[in-house]
Amino acid sequence: MYTIGIDFGTESGRAVLVDTSNGDEIATAVHSYSNGVIDEALPGSDKPLPPDWALQDPRDYIDVIKTTVPQVLRESGVDPAEVVGIGIDFTACTMMPTKRDGTPLMMFDEWRDNPHAWVKLWKHHASQPQADQINEVARQMGEDWLQRYGGKISSEWFFSKALQILQEAPDVYNASERLIEAADWVIWQLTGVETRNACTAGYKAIVQDGDFPSEAYFGALDPRFADVVETRMSREFAPLGSKAGGLTEEAAEWTGLPVGTAVAVANVDAHVTVPAVTVTQPGQMVIIMGTSNCHMLIGEELQTVEGMCGVVRDGIIPGYYGYEAGQSGVGDIFAWFVNHAVPPEYHEAARAAGKDIHEYLEHEAAKQKPGEHGLVALDWWNGNRSPLVDADLTGLLLGATLATRAPDIYRALIEATAYGTRIIIEAFEEQGIPVNELVVAGGLPEKNKLLVQIYVDVTGKPMKFAASSQAPAVGAAMHAAVAASVYPNIQAAAQKMGRIKDEVVHPIPENQAIYEQLYAEYKLLYEYFGKGANDVMKRLKNLKMQVRGETH
């Protein structure tokens, strides 16, 4: 028997066909979104979007299904009747307004030109004012749930984005009959059944102990928002690994799979990866490293951790509290640097050496010893997700001279993201949640060995690696196997289908000694710029928007 997992990422979707008996990946297919990340202007429009917007086109998600699933079936030669289940994972919080039947508002002519009618991608940060309001009102009202999100709700989370729609585009809000995670919307399109998965509800939509905050709280944010749950959401949450329904006739035509094939409840890309790398017990931190970093832990007891994205009972592995933290920009920071700040001669040298520019800069930066470049950076090019939870923070590079070169800065940026991960680890350890080793997945550790060693040296933790480059998709396929009753729970599926490599990378003591000094400098800058002693980053951002005539 086989299952298919589909990983909906930031730029593309990936499907993998997996043998349920042993986790072997039989075939893989990737489809890039035609509209990608919409952060400059809506498709077909020349009107620029304001700063910090990040949208997507939901039709791209359906195209992923129509393209990748038939492709893995063709390439594998597997009989579609032998595929017993399909599961998905998704970036989160990625949400959208729809009509009652699930039709996205942007599909209607009257709303197509309004950006609030489109999908708000996880890294849409323009809802920071709403996040600030959500946090301030929660503190004023003494809302207990706030501490389960590290004391702050992020601009990336569900109600920050929903409140932004209401306050900036009330006509769009009034036209919406559902506000829904894109992950749950895709499952709706596959099954014809509207479900709300417990994972995104718990981590991104403030659901704790089985329910949302009170109507009184939402009304305190805005009287028009008081009934947001009753009118546009659902109080029923489907547990991970459960069956959302079976493929409809239309979805069966899209995929080439039989009508009624089991479809698992949706999941989040980071969370679904944890069992895929065989982590089902406390003590290991799973880091999914890509455009951003997501840090996942499980624990036996409920703890409050500064700036964590959330803690949810059964949110990752049944029977445990699942903890989430993260960094808003990692691979995106490196991409910004090579796209906008690396001189042409390095690109030319990379081509001459037969390497891509990242590989070339890694090779050059690896020639240095820790501390040799004389730089330290703050990793806030896309704001700070954990522990500061502030999208208005910005990047910083200190120590540059006329002798500073591109490989120096590239290495300093990698180191900055490693320091940010160490800050997160220490926040958990200070609350008694053990982090004995790191298990990593995603494109960055696969491609960049310098990055791996820097993270190990900076954190002082040994690192293990996902056996699959498609670990989230494999995790989704594992949950599909549970939904199809191949396995009774995700722990049993992890024993048979989860995999990690034999390789382990250990810290180098002499490197650790230097990084201890550099990390101390990072922490000084982190405290000074991140905790209010000097809010120059926000002043500069506000001035920029004033000059441009834009609002935040």
C-alpha positions as a printed NumPy array, in Angstrom:
array([[  0.   ,   0.   ,   0.   ],
       [  1.013,   3.59 ,  -0.645],
       [  0.101,   7.082,   0.475],
       [  0.782,  10.506,  -1.028],
       [  1.906,  13.548,   0.93 ],
       [  1.793,  17.069,  -0.495],
       [  3.889,  19.82 ,   1.045],
       [  2.599,  23.311,   0.199],
       [  5.567,  25.637,   0.657],
       [  6.201,  29.327,   0.153],
       [  7.128,  29.144,  -3.54 ],
       [  5.968,  25.702,  -4.67 ],
       [  4.191,  22.478,  -3.801],
       [  5.863,  19.042,  -3.61 ],
       [  4.201,  15.623,  -3.692],
       [  5.82 ,  12.371,  -2.678],
       [  4.486,   8.817,  -3.12 ],
       [  5.516,   6.686,  -0.137],
       [  5.459,   2.951,   0.587],
       [  3.584,   2.637,   3.891],
       [  5.42 ,  -0.546,   4.886],
       [  8.875,   1.037,   5.147],
       [  8.774,   4.741,   4.246],
       [ 10.507,   4.315,   0.886],
       [  9.907,   7.295,  -1.397],
       [  8.808,   5.902,  -4.734],
       [  8.369,   9.135,  -6.698],
       [  8.488,  12.896,  -6.159],
       [  7.115,  15.842,  -8.153],
       [  7.428,  19.605,  -7.674],
       [  5.234,  22.366,  -9.11 ],
       [  6.104,  26.055,  -8.737],
       [  3.259,  28.463,  -8.09 ],
       [  2.586,  30.513, -11.207],
       [  2.072,  33.666,  -9.153],
       [  4.561,  32.78 ,  -6.418],
       [  4.664,  35.219,  -3.522],
       [  2.618,  38.297,  -4.414],
       [  4.416,  41.118,  -2.622],
       [  4.758,  43.858,  -5.242],
       [  1.407,  44.081,  -7.052],
       [ -1.621,  41.889,  -7.668],
       [ -1.437,  39.796, -10.861],
       [ -2.413,  41.964, -13.82 ],
       [ -2.147,  45.165, -11.808],
       [  0.495,  47.88 , -11.791],
       [ -0.686,  49.317,  -8.466],
       [  2.018,  48.555,  -5.894],
       [  1.153,  46.772,  -2.674],
       [  2.101,  48.518,   0.577],
       [  5.197,  47.364,   2.502],
       [  5.123,  44.077,   4.432],
       [  2.371,  42.52 ,   2.313],
       [  2.679,  38.912,   1.139],
       [ -0.222,  37.304,  -0.711],
       [ -0.883,  34.199,  -2.796],
       [ -3.33 ,  32.905,  -5.381],
       [ -5.349,  29.88 ,  -4.145],
       [ -5.64 ,  28.597,  -7.697],
       [ -1.927,  27.811,  -7.503],
       [ -2.66 ,  25.28 ,  -4.759],
       [ -5.146,  23.416,  -6.949],
       [ -2.645,  23.432,  -9.799],
       [ -0.148,  21.694,  -7.49 ],
       [ -2.649,  18.895,  -6.902],
       [ -3.552,  18.589, -10.581],
       [  0.105,  18.478, -11.627],
       [  2.087,  16.602,  -8.991],
       [ -0.214,  13.751,  -8.032],
       [ -0.705,  12.443, -11.605],
       [  3.038,  12.892, -12.157],
       [  4.085,  10.695,  -9.215],
       [  1.587,   8.068, -10.322],
       [  2.977,   8.087, -13.878],
       [  6.609,   8.016, -12.813],
       [  6.108,   5.249, -10.25 ],
       [  3.837,   3.011, -12.296],
       [  1.888,   2.365,  -9.091],
       [ -1.734,   1.353,  -9.577],
       [ -3.867,   4.249,  -8.219],
       [ -6.034,   1.658,  -6.448],
       [ -3.022,   0.837,  -4.251],
       [ -2.886,   4.424,  -2.948],
       [ -4.967,   4.308,   0.215],
       [ -4.608,   7.869,   1.445],
       [ -3.493,  11.413,   0.767],
       [ -2.351,  14.055,   3.256],
       [ -1.11 ,  17.625,   3.076],
       [  0.924,  20.087,   5.084],
       [  1.041,  23.84 ,   4.689],
       [  2.859,  27.   ,   5.66 ],
       [  0.964,  28.717,   8.467],
       [ -0.699,  30.957,   9.237],
       [ -1.761,  31.305,   5.598],
       [ -5.425,  32.326,   5.512],
       [ -8.162,  33.62 ,   3.236],
       [-11.739,  34.91 ,   3.162],
       [-14.268,  32.823,   1.241],
       [-17.973,  32.436,   0.637],
       [-19.986,  29.793,   2.496],
       [-19.326,  27.233,  -0.237],
       [-15.557,  27.792,  -0.043],
       [-15.179,  30.024,  -3.119],
       [-12.347,  32.505,  -2.411],
       [-13.481,  36.129,  -2.559],
       [-10.726,  36.997,  -5.032],
       [-12.469,  34.768,  -7.56 ],
       [-15.321,  37.296,  -7.827],
       [-14.913,  40.228, -10.219],
       [-16.016,  42.751,  -7.604],
       [-13.244,  41.718,  -5.183],
       [-10.426,  40.69 ,  -7.521],
       [ -8.668,  44.053,  -7.295],
       [ -8.843,  44.246,  -3.508],
       [ -5.73 ,  42.684,  -1.953],
       [ -7.625,  41.856,   1.243],
       [ -9.689,  39.342,  -0.763],
       [ -6.605,  37.289,  -1.571],
       [ -4.7  ,  34.703,   0.483],
       [ -2.544,  36.267,   3.189],
       [  0.666,  34.234,   3.238],
       [  2.406,  33.324,   6.499],
       [  4.964,  36.106,   6.052],
       [  2.38 ,  38.838,   5.553],
       [  3.516,  41.28 ,   8.253],
       [  1.301,  44.274,   7.456],
       [ -1.021,  43.252,  10.297],
       [  1.471,  44.25 ,  12.991],
       [ -0.778,  47.093,  14.291],
       [ -3.58 ,  44.566,  14.751],
       [ -1.199,  42.176,  16.526],
       [ -0.185,  45.006,  18.852],
       [ -3.844,  45.689,  19.585],
       [ -4.595,  41.999,  20.194],
       [ -1.739,  41.79 ,  22.689],
       [ -2.521,  45.051,  24.5  ],
       [ -6.219,  44.25 ,  24.955],
       [ -5.372,  40.724,  26.12 ],
       [ -3.007,  42.151,  28.736],
       [ -5.586,  44.693,  29.87 ],
       [ -8.268,  42.01 ,  30.219],
       [ -5.936,  39.514,  31.907],
       [ -6.454,  36.834,  29.254],
       [ -4.732,  33.647,  30.492],
       [ -4.233,  32.223,  27.009],
       [ -1.705,  34.918,  26.105],
       [  1.05 ,  33.213,  28.1  ],
       [  0.664,  30.055,  26.044],
       [  1.927,  32.121,  23.105],
       [  4.948,  33.466,  24.937],
       [  3.136,  36.651,  25.921],
       [  2.596,  37.938,  22.387],
       [  0.485,  37.056,  19.371],
       [  2.372,  37.561,  16.106],
       [  1.381,  39.61 ,  13.079],
       [  1.698,  36.308,  11.21 ],
       [ -1.136,  34.669,  13.143],
       [ -4.769,  34.223,  12.172],
       [ -6.664,  36.909,  14.069],
       [ -4.067,  39.603,  13.369],
       [ -4.777,  39.093,   9.676],
       [ -8.529,  38.726,  10.13 ],
       [ -8.727,  41.932,  12.174],
       [ -6.711,  43.745,   9.518],
       [ -9.306,  42.752,   6.91 ],
       [-12.105,  44.104,   9.121],
       [-10.387,  47.387,   9.955],
       [ -8.895,  48.169,   6.543],
       [-11.456,  46.579,   4.208],
       [-14.773,  46.189,   6.063],
       [-16.581,  45.565,   2.777],
       [-14.386,  42.512,   2.149],
       [-14.917,  41.342,   5.726],
       [-18.678,  41.76 ,   5.417],
       [-18.69 ,  39.84 ,   2.137],
       [-16.762,  36.951,   3.662],
       [-18.742,  34.051,   5.076],
       [-15.723,  32.   ,   6.08 ],
       [-12.237,  32.92 ,   7.279],
       [-10.122,  29.804,   6.898],
       [ -6.577,  28.489,   6.853],
       [ -5.407,  27.69 ,   3.34 ],
       [ -4.524,  24.198,   4.587],
       [ -8.114,  23.536,   5.614],
       [ -9.384,  25.126,   2.397],
       [ -7.357,  22.661,   0.294],
       [ -8.813,  19.725,   2.249],
       [-12.251,  21.222,   1.66 ],
       [-11.587,  21.238,  -2.093],
       [-10.427,  17.609,  -2.005],
       [-13.267,  16.212,   0.115],
       [-16.158,  18.641,  -0.112],
       [-16.075,  18.726,   3.695],
       [-15.106,  21.836,   5.674],
       [-12.803,  20.891,   8.561],
       [-10.593,  22.871,  10.921],
       [ -7.442,  21.015,  11.948],
       [ -6.484,  21.157,  15.611],
       [ -2.873,  22.067,  14.831],
       [ -3.368,  25.38 ,  13.03 ],
       [ -6.318,  26.204,  15.289],
       [ -4.154,  25.743,  18.366],
       [ -0.953,  27.422,  17.217],
       [ -2.272,  30.118,  14.907],
       [ -5.881,  30.847,  15.94 ],
       [ -5.61 ,  31.021,  19.758],
       [ -7.552,  27.819,  20.457],
       [ -6.626,  26.53 ,  23.924],
       [ -8.382,  23.839,  25.944],
       [-10.795,  23.298,  23.083],
       [-12.064,  26.813,  22.504],
       [-11.335,  30.315,  21.252],
       [-11.096,  33.431,  23.416],
       [-14.448,  34.827,  24.516],
       [-16.843,  36.879,  22.432],
       [-16.303,  39.668,  24.963],
       [-12.595,  39.693,  24.151],
       [-13.125,  39.832,  20.397],
       [-15.712,  42.561,  20.921],
       [-13.211,  44.572,  22.957],
       [-10.904,  44.543,  19.92 ],
       [-13.703,  45.899,  17.731],
       [-17.477,  45.604,  18.315],
       [-17.835,  44.343,  14.724],
       [-15.4  ,  41.528,  15.54 ],
       [-17.326,  40.103,  18.494],
       [-19.068,  37.386,  16.472],
       [-16.119,  36.466,  14.223],
       [-16.046,  32.877,  15.508],
       [-19.809,  32.332,  15.428],
       [-20.286,  33.745,  11.932],
       [-17.11 ,  32.83 ,  10.064],
       [-15.39 ,  29.925,  11.793],
       [-16.08 ,  26.646,  13.583],
       [-15.721,  25.372,  17.133],
       [-15.111,  21.8  ,  15.969],
       [-11.457,  20.809,  15.609],
       [-10.306,  17.63 ,  13.88 ],
       [ -7.372,  15.826,  15.537],
       [ -4.183,  15.162,  13.57 ],
       [ -4.161,  11.837,  11.751],
       [ -7.935,  11.665,  11.546],
       [ -9.814,  11.274,   8.286],
       [-11.336,  14.489,   6.918],
       [-13.255,  12.61 ,   4.251],
       [-12.785,  10.921,   0.889],
       [-11.848,  12.339,  -2.503],
       [-14.791,  13.821,  -4.398],
       [-15.41 ,  12.912,  -8.027],
       [-13.866,  16.217,  -9.117],
       [-10.773,  15.731,  -6.949],
       [-10.475,  12.151,  -8.199],
       [-10.347,  13.52 , -11.747],
       [ -7.655,  16.023, -10.717],
       [ -5.473,  13.347,  -9.151],
       [ -6.191,  10.115, -10.974],
       [ -6.983,   8.432,  -7.641],
       [-10.192,   6.539,  -6.88 ],
       [-13.227,   8.399,  -5.576],
       [-13.381,   8.067,  -1.788],
       [ -9.624,   7.695,  -1.23 ],
       [ -8.983,   8.689,   2.398],
       [ -7.871,  12.295,   2.938],
       [ -6.167,  13.171,   6.221],
       [ -6.912,  16.294,   8.196],
       [ -4.502,  19.098,   7.272],
       [ -1.316,  19.822,   9.203],
       [  1.433,  22.472,   9.408],
       [  4.681,  21.913,   7.507],
       [  6.923,  22.205,  10.566],
       [  4.753,  20.13 ,  12.876],
       [  4.236,  17.297,  10.416],
       [  8.006,  16.958,  10.018],
       [  8.611,  15.946,  13.644],
       [  7.456,  12.311,  13.353],
       [  8.953,  12.117,   9.849],
       [ 12.397,  12.431,  11.456],
       [ 11.426,   9.82 ,  14.105],
       [ 11.081,  12.296,  16.981],
       [  8.238,  11.105,  19.202],
       [  9.809,  11.68 ,  22.653],
       [ 11.005,  14.813,  24.523],
       [ 14.635,  16.03 ,  24.424],
       [ 15.168,  16.642,  20.71 ],
       [ 14.553,  19.935,  18.938],
       [ 13.478,  19.581,  15.319],
       [ 14.42 ,  22.572,  13.164],
       [ 12.927,  22.919,   9.717],
       [ 15.392,  25.179,   7.923],
       [ 14.383,  27.   ,   4.777],
       [ 13.115,  30.472,   3.973],
       [ 12.498,  30.71 ,   7.708],
       [ 13.346,  28.451,  10.652],
       [ 10.714,  26.594,  12.666],
       [ 11.773,  25.066,  15.998],
       [  9.68 ,  22.209,  17.341],
       [  9.81 ,  20.436,  20.737],
       [  7.555,  18.108,  22.662],
       [  7.291,  17.96 ,  26.444],
       [  5.402,  16.133,  29.141],
       [  4.446,  19.236,  31.124],
       [  2.931,  22.613,  30.306],
       [  5.466,  25.444,  30.593],
       [  5.437,  29.13 ,  29.732],
       [  8.336,  30.103,  27.473],
       [  9.146,  33.687,  26.48 ],
       [  8.181,  34.451,  22.906],
       [  7.248,  30.935,  21.878],
       [  4.799,  30.757,  19.   ],
       [  2.589,  28.479,  21.031],
       [  2.16 ,  25.352,  23.092],
       [ -0.732,  23.009,  22.362],
       [ -1.678,  19.711,  23.966],
       [ -1.535,  16.979,  21.264],
       [ -0.487,  19.677,  18.79 ],
       [  2.379,  17.614,  17.337],
       [  2.438,  14.145,  18.938],
       [ -0.582,  12.732,  20.815],
       [ -0.046,  12.624,  24.561],
       [  2.49 ,  15.481,  24.703],
       [  2.532,  19.234,  24.751],
       [  3.89 ,  20.493,  21.454],
       [  6.018,  23.636,  21.542],
       [  6.736,  25.874,  18.559],
       [  9.145,  28.771,  18.074],
       [ 10.781,  30.216,  14.992],
       [ 12.737,  32.782,  13.044],
       [ 10.935,  34.873,  10.426],
       [ 13.853,  34.965,   8.007],
       [ 16.794,  32.639,   7.371],
       [ 17.104,  31.441,   3.784],
       [ 15.255,  34.598,   2.773],
       [ 18.064,  36.669,   4.312],
       [ 20.751,  34.827,   2.347],
       [ 18.65 ,  35.187,  -0.811],
       [ 18.26 ,  38.933,  -0.217],
       [ 22.019,  39.274,   0.136],
       [ 22.958,  37.426,  -3.044],
       [ 20.176,  39.07 ,  -5.058],
       [ 20.802,  42.638,  -3.993],
       [ 24.217,  43.066,  -2.38 ],
       [ 26.762,  40.69 ,  -3.948],
       [ 28.985,  42.353,  -6.599],
       [ 28.916,  40.97 , -10.16 ],
       [ 32.473,  39.618,  -9.956],
       [ 31.36 ,  37.021,  -7.393],
       [ 28.547,  35.857,  -9.637],
       [ 31.025,  35.614, -12.507],
       [ 33.513,  33.685, -10.368],
       [ 30.75 ,  31.311,  -9.294],
       [ 29.841,  30.607, -12.935],
       [ 33.5  ,  30.042, -13.808],
       [ 33.804,  27.591, -10.929],
       [ 30.644,  25.741, -11.961],
       [ 28.87 ,  26.626,  -8.713],
       [ 25.734,  28.574,  -7.898],
       [ 26.34 ,  31.801,  -6.012],
       [ 25.337,  30.41 ,  -2.599],
       [ 27.651,  27.446,  -3.033],
       [ 30.498,  29.735,  -4.092],
       [ 30.059,  32.123,  -1.171],
       [ 29.852,  29.183,   1.227],
       [ 33.12 ,  27.824,  -0.199],
       [ 34.85 ,  31.192,   0.207],
       [ 33.414,  31.858,   3.672],
       [ 34.483,  28.395,   4.862],
       [ 38.123,  29.422,   4.391],
       [ 37.782,  31.744,   7.383],
       [ 38.11 ,  30.954,  11.044],
       [ 35.297,  32.014,  13.38 ],
       [ 35.715,  35.693,  14.222],
       [ 38.141,  36.357,  11.378],
       [ 35.786,  38.711,   9.525],
       [ 35.258,  40.968,  12.558],
       [ 31.486,  41.173,  12.048],
       [ 28.339,  40.503,  14.028],
       [ 24.793,  40.808,  12.677],
       [ 21.229,  40.732,  13.955],
       [ 19.02 ,  38.33 ,  11.992],
       [ 15.934,  40.555,  11.774],
       [ 15.753,  41.297,   8.042],
       [ 12.191,  39.936,   8.16 ],
       [ 11.436,  40.879,  11.767],
       [ 11.744,  38.628,  14.83 ],
       [  9.306,  35.792,  15.41 ],
       [ 10.778,  34.336,  18.634],
       [ 11.326,  35.326,  21.337],
       [ 10.669,  39.047,  20.67 ],
       [  7.612,  38.541,  18.417],
       [  8.065,  41.841,  16.603],
       [  7.781,  42.171,  12.83 ],
       [  8.884,  45.826,  12.97 ],
       [ 12.465,  44.969,  13.953],
       [ 15.006,  45.135,  11.138],
       [ 18.451,  43.807,  10.264],
       [ 21.788,  45.098,  11.511],
       [ 25.422,  44.506,  10.467],
       [ 28.174,  45.758,  12.776],
       [ 31.934,  45.828,  12.266],
       [ 32.1  ,  46.446,   8.502],
       [ 35.159,  48.246,   7.113],
       [ 36.498,  49.096,   3.683],
       [ 38.163,  45.677,   3.746],
       [ 34.88 ,  43.793,   4.276],
       [ 33.978,  41.518,   1.37 ],
       [ 30.9  ,  39.554,   0.322],
       [ 31.979,  36.184,   1.807],
       [ 32.55 ,  37.919,   5.162],
       [ 29.003,  39.247,   5.231],
       [ 27.563,  35.948,   3.989],
       [ 29.215,  34.114,   6.857],
       [ 28.136,  36.775,   9.365],
       [ 24.525,  36.418,   8.246],
       [ 24.661,  32.631,   8.681],
       [ 26.146,  33.139,  12.148],
       [ 23.431,  35.654,  13.027],
       [ 20.689,  33.108,  12.278],
       [ 22.556,  30.551,  14.405],
       [ 22.697,  33.032,  17.295],
       [ 18.958,  33.546,  16.901],
       [ 18.406,  29.804,  17.17 ],
       [ 20.56 ,  29.679,  20.317],
       [ 18.446,  32.435,  21.891],
       [ 15.376,  30.265,  21.284],
       [ 17.04 ,  27.133,  22.694],
       [ 18.053,  28.975,  25.857],
       [ 14.502,  30.279,  26.335],
       [ 13.239,  26.677,  26.44 ],
       [ 16.068,  25.38 ,  28.605],
       [ 15.509,  28.156,  31.143],
       [ 12.003,  26.77 ,  31.656],
       [ 13.24 ,  23.218,  32.176],
       [ 12.414,  21.915,  28.704],
       [ 15.474,  19.892,  27.659],
       [ 17.202,  20.317,  24.297],
       [ 19.83 ,  17.579,  24.115],
       [ 20.331,  17.495,  20.371],
       [ 19.098,  19.002,  17.13 ],
       [ 17.419,  17.15 ,  14.273],
       [ 17.184,  19.238,  11.113],
       [ 15.232,  19.058,   7.884],
       [ 14.76 ,  21.301,   4.881],
       [ 16.807,  22.588,   1.994],
       [ 19.431,  24.616,   3.868],
       [ 21.188,  21.823,   5.807],
       [ 21.128,  19.674,   2.682],
       [ 22.946,  22.325,   0.63 ],
       [ 25.134,  24.244,   3.081],
       [ 27.599,  22.29 ,   5.224],
       [ 29.188,  25.487,   6.539],
       [ 25.824,  26.521,   7.935],
       [ 25.477,  23.142,   9.645],
       [ 28.843,  23.381,  11.395],
       [ 28.212,  26.985,  12.442],
       [ 24.858,  26.064,  14.008],
       [ 26.452,  23.151,  15.863],
       [ 29.363,  25.266,  17.105],
       [ 27.165,  28.199,  18.143],
       [ 24.561,  26.1  ,  19.98 ],
       [ 26.917,  23.444,  21.33 ],
       [ 24.388,  20.766,  20.346],
       [ 25.069,  17.727,  18.147],
       [ 22.993,  17.656,  14.966],
       [ 21.254,  14.83 ,  13.115],
       [ 19.602,  15.01 ,   9.703],
       [ 16.375,  14.016,   8.009],
       [ 16.953,  11.175,   5.586],
       [ 14.573,  12.764,   3.107],
       [ 14.84 ,  16.114,   1.384],
       [ 11.034,  16.035,   1.362],
       [ 10.505,  15.389,   5.077],
       [  7.32 ,  17.492,   5.421],
       [  5.693,  15.692,   2.483],
       [  6.73 ,  12.351,   3.991],
       [  5.205,  13.438,   7.302],
       [  1.982,  14.289,   5.493],
       [  2.043,  10.846,   3.854],
       [  2.513,   9.28 ,   7.305],
       [ -0.569,  11.059,   8.624],
       [ -2.425,   9.831,   5.534],
       [ -1.447,   6.294,   6.518],
       [ -2.982,   6.867,   9.958],
       [ -6.127,   8.366,   8.397],
       [ -6.397,   5.294,   6.153],
       [ -6.056,   3.003,   9.224],
       [ -2.772,   1.506,   8.033],
       [ -1.364,   2.46 ,  11.461],
       [ -3.262,   3.15 ,  14.689],
       [ -1.39 ,   6.385,  15.478],
       [  1.451,   8.579,  14.269],
       [  3.946,   7.035,  16.716],
       [  3.428,   3.635,  15.088],
       [  3.731,   5.183,  11.63 ],
       [  6.968,   6.911,  12.66 ],
       [  8.532,   3.596,  13.663],
       [  8.021,   2.192,  10.159],
       [  8.014,   5.225,   7.872],
       [ 10.16 ,   7.857,   9.643],
       [ 13.895,   8.082,   8.895],
       [ 17.05 ,   9.98 ,   9.792],
       [ 20.574,   9.647,   8.445],
       [ 23.34 ,   7.884,  10.34 ],
       [ 25.479,  11.047,  10.158],
       [ 25.949,  13.184,  13.309],
       [ 27.831,  16.512,  13.375],
       [ 29.475,  17.49 ,  16.677],
       [ 30.754,  20.874,  17.924],
       [ 34.414,  21.805,  17.396],
       [ 35.712,  23.049,  20.799],
       [ 38.043,  25.748,  19.449],
       [ 35.217,  27.149,  17.313],
       [ 32.87 ,  27.108,  20.288],
       [ 35.295,  29.22 ,  22.305],
       [ 35.265,  32.001,  19.706],
       [ 31.525,  31.805,  19.178],
       [ 30.938,  32.218,  22.909],
       [ 32.548,  35.651,  22.609],
       [ 30.642,  36.564,  19.451],
       [ 27.367,  35.345,  20.927],
       [ 27.909,  37.587,  23.939],
       [ 28.159,  40.557,  21.567],
       [ 25.023,  39.409,  19.73 ],
       [ 23.105,  39.25 ,  23.02 ],
       [ 24.113,  42.816,  23.894],
       [ 22.782,  44.038,  20.551],
       [ 19.711,  41.807,  20.889],
       [ 18.81 ,  43.331,  24.244],
       [ 19.604,  46.91 ,  23.23 ],
       [ 17.704,  47.022,  19.964],
       [ 15.123,  44.313,  20.642],
       [ 13.78 ,  45.245,  24.068],
       [ 13.16 ,  48.95 ,  23.796],
       [ 16.394,  50.612,  24.904],
       [ 16.771,  51.992,  21.386],
       [ 13.843,  51.777,  18.992],
       [ 15.707,  53.367,  16.093],
       [ 14.658,  50.497,  13.822],
       [ 10.998,  51.342,  14.287],
       [ 11.603,  55.075,  13.971],
       [ 13.375,  54.552,  10.673],
       [ 10.618,  52.27 ,   9.424],
       [  7.931,  54.784,  10.377],
       [  9.871,  57.633,   8.736],
       [ 10.207,  55.603,   5.538],
       [  6.467,  55.065,   5.419],
       [  5.716,  58.711,   6.168],
       [  7.964,  59.854,   3.334],
       [  6.305,  57.382,   0.974],
       [  2.871,  58.504,   2.084],
       [  1.993,  55.006,   3.304],
       [  0.321,  53.816,   6.469],
       [  1.314,  50.971,   8.737]])
